[in-house]
Amino acid sequence: MRRSIVKHAAQEGWDIEHHRTPQYPYDTIGEMYDALIAGIYHVGQHNFSWNPTNQQTIWNKDVNKVDEKFKQQINNFDDVQNAVKTISLQGEGTTISKDRYAVPKNYRLEGEPDDANSFNEYSHYERLLDIKQQGLPIVYTTNNDQQNQIAQADALGELHNNFVKLLDELSNIWTGGDSSAFWDIMTDKNHGLIVKAQNCWKAGVIPKWC
């Protein structure tokens, strides 16, 4: 009598059989996350504590934003699978027509509007395609003339100080602290890390992060 093999639900949705060794080559970020699911499945769900103590729920702490439909905290294996699906769909996305990679509505950010002027429905990949279609950005040449060295040193110093602030903020976040300063350090139009890196290029020096 032939015994039928009942597959676990995870096996139906993920390529678990393809990730049995660490040497498996990953061609995409999606495959890496696929391997994460496989690893948890093979090690056994019961071997994980699923303790969310140091996990962050940024949107839930902000009363001015609507809670997202997808969970930010991981409490069990189902949450892991949903988180991986969210990351994959917001990243590489799903092709719905030629050169279109839309994020399903349930996995879009609630804080961003769905309209013709928004990229909320676009995956990260499609956003990069849009940037590519805009053409090359402004570029700056390096310049090591003595008269520029002071400006270069100042720009590198400001970049370094901001990067230290970012590392401190990340350490604070992952030990259960508040995360409100993170985006200001990264994107503030006058003092953010992105602006500080751009100032280095403008001064003719390559940004150095430490």
Secondary structure, 3 states (H helix, E strand, C coil): CCCCCCCCHHHHHCCHHHCCCCCCCCCCHHHHHHHHHHHHHHHCHHHCCCCCCCCCCCHHHCCCCCCCCCCCCCCCHHHHHHHHHHHHHHHCCEEEECCEEECCHHHCCCCCCCCCCCCCCECHHHHHHHHHHCCCCCCCCCCCCHHHHHHHHHHHHHHHHHHHHHHHHHHHHCCCCCCCCHHHHHHCCCCCHHHHHHHHHHCCCCCCCC
